Amino acid sequence: MAAVLLPTLEHLTPHDLVTYSRCPHEMELHRSERASQLNGTPATPRTPIGTRPEARSPLFSPPVHSVQVFEGRIDFGPLDRLVYVDAGERGLPVLFAPEHTEPEPKLSGRNGTLVDEELGFAGRPDLVVRRVDGDLIPVEYKATHLFHDLHGFHGRTFDTIQAIAECRLVHAATGRRPSHGVVLYGDTGGDGGREGWVEVAYGESEEHWLRAALAQIRSDRVRAPVPAERNCATCEPNGLGRCSYAARRYDPSIRAHAAE
Ligand code: SF4
């Protein structure tokens, strides 16, 4: 019998999802840049020249009914354990004493990158915490203010997408579905008075959304620009002069806050 060649899924990351939710063309510029670096030859963005800009991304919104915002300092219990840290990430808060750190072998991934072979999806949460009941909680850390900076530009959609994506990666790596993911805000640029965190439930509807979103991105042959001030001011390809649709000049000071 002749071998059947299955199509290879386009590799996607949580960053791709977040970027596509703002501006598909930004994601495409990042993707083509990555491809150029990998292959050593320039890769052309798939967005056809002359594509009409859109008012918003075609990505349908993730479920937000269960998103909860908490102000103040997050507390973990004495029996909770830190089981994964992204070793490549600088400036993460120290939330656990060394004796409360127990690396989970199933989360070692490929050099720390969690890979979901089924969905062609990969990425690295900042931290994963194992609660006393065994629940595994991915934590994404942002040094910014809970309600300003990144949130001011991108709202809670960012938190929701990021948390769902990281829950799926932990689920794929361990076989255990996290009950929720956390995005933790440190407000290090302020006085720390607006620390807080966002909890996003991870159930079947969230996983269903993620699967559909990845399929939608892969089937988008245009990846149109969404030139809006809130997008373009923090868009890295814009800062490199790679987008002719930009609605606003790139602002490195906002980007520095947003990316922390
Ligand atoms: S500059 Fe604006 S329109 Fe262009 S890729 Fe970036 S976010 Fe999209």
Residues whose N, C-alpha, C, O or C-beta is under 5 A from the ligand:
A	BS01	SF4	C23 H25 E26 P225 V226 P227 A228 N231 C232 C235 N238 C243 Y245 A246 A247
